[in-house]
Amino acid sequence: MQATAHAPQPVTPAADPAMDYRKALSCFGTGVTVVASRWDEQDWGMTCNSFASVSLDPRLVLWSIRREASSLAAFTQSGGFSVSVLSQAQQPLARQFATGSMAERFAGVPSQREASGRLRLSDALAWFDCDLHQLVEAGDHCILIGAVRSFGHSDAKALGFWRSRFVQFEDMAA
Ligand SMILES: Cc1cc2nc3c(=O)[nH]c(=O)nc-3n(C[C@H](O)[C@H](O)[C@H](O)COP(=O)(O)O)c2cc1C
């Protein structure tokens, strides 16, 4: 017997339009990454879900950073960034890299330093080490476009972010 189709019902808008807009955006499921840079003789890192591929040839990726982030200069002036795509096993790191000092974020986290000087997280689902290609100021964020100089990937399971929650991407194929 076929399952009865359920027509999606519009959700009553929240009283606060800004909150409602955020809720609408959160319906778009993403992966979760940690972006990192090396600047001012220090490692910088933060959780990021605005990562996306831009171009295959040349290999370009993007993400956007809030202009008020304390690490804005580290990412816009250091000449590049790494992107570590988090696996399900790395979910605690998504919270760890969204708060606290940079020393606290990297404390006890297995990582490898690329020839560029930037760290990437070990055991990530995938990683990209990028030179900054273009910086675009856009509203309260800056878009960083990076040229991929090296990358890798593993067979780990993917961590997702959807409706403001961490979720597990599962392969639905039979
Ligand atoms: C799942 C998740 C995704 C995030 N994505 C972004 C993002 O794409 N861009 C951004 O600027 N902040 C993003 N943040 C917030 C930053 O991680 C957080 O504000 C940042 O680590 C604060 O660091 P700061 O010390 O540089 O201000 C995200 C946070 C979480 C939990």
The ligand as a Gaussian input file, in Angstrom:
#p B3LYP/6-31G(d) Opt

LIG

0 1
 C       26.792000      25.055000      12.795000
 C       27.403000      26.421000      12.809000
 C       27.691000      27.055000      11.601000
 C       28.267000      28.330000      11.570000
 N       28.552000      28.919000      10.374000
 C       29.104000      30.149000      10.341000
 C       29.445000      30.757000       9.106000
 O       29.279000      30.188000       8.027000
 N       29.999000      32.010000       9.132000
 C       30.217000      32.681000      10.312000
 O       30.704000      33.814000      10.286000
 N       29.904000      32.115000      11.506000
 C       29.378000      30.866000      11.546000
 N       29.081000      30.276000      12.737000
 C       29.355000      31.011000      13.993000
 C       30.827000      30.938000      14.319000
 O       31.336000      29.624000      14.411000
 C       31.100000      31.654000      15.651000
 O       30.422000      32.864000      15.681000
 C       32.540000      31.954000      15.701000
 O       33.234000      30.780000      16.019000
 C       32.863000      33.037000      16.672000
 O       34.238000      33.195000      16.527000
 P       34.970000      34.549000      16.593000
 O       35.738000      34.417000      17.856000
 O       35.814000      34.593000      15.386000
 O       33.968000      35.667000      16.650000
 C       28.539000      28.995000      12.787000
 C       28.265000      28.353000      14.015000
 C       27.716000      27.080000      14.020000
 C       27.451000      26.398000      15.353000

